[in-house]
Amino acid sequence: MKKLILLFVIYCFVLSCTTVQEGTDQNQDLINSENFHSNNDEVSVLTIEQEAAFNALNSIQVQGHHLYSTFSGIDHDCFPPDTSFVISKDEFLIAMEELLSRYYTDILPEQQAKLAAKAVLAQENYVVLKCIDYSTELGNEVNANVQMSGTWILPKVLGRRDVIIEW
């Protein structure tokens, strides 16, 4: 009986020490493509451009009330979003320029352009979760800027923070 128990323990030990390799490359590609970041203590070092982007976003945040950051991945007031889409860094630049010219008139136009250009440098593409403000959008089909309305949530920017824009 002791031999049977000992064999069972050894068998369990051997099984627990082995790893399954099947599909690990595919899983890693999926994780990387979704910009997934684990919640461990190890944080990647930011590039100079990424650091500049966060500094610009911080500057915009403290100078107004239409852009702010939160911890990454928390539930926001308007969850679940009404729609979602992906924008490129160039499209995000257009949106940031519009945001600054619309709501941050205390900032000089030259400074607005610099802040917008730096703020978009964190990533190549951004996921936007949009919550519609039905009180202003329903009768606004003629407005070409209807996409830049409601609340935008850009989740997990560099896996570090969610950026919220209130149009």
Secondary structure by P-SEA (a helix, b strand, c coil): caaaaaaaaaaaaaaaacccccaaaaaaaaaaaacccccccccccccaaaaaaaaaaaaaaaacccccccccccccccccccccccccaaaaaaaaaaaaacccccccaaaaaaaaaaaaccccbbbbbbbbccccccccccccccccccbbbbccccccbbbbbcc
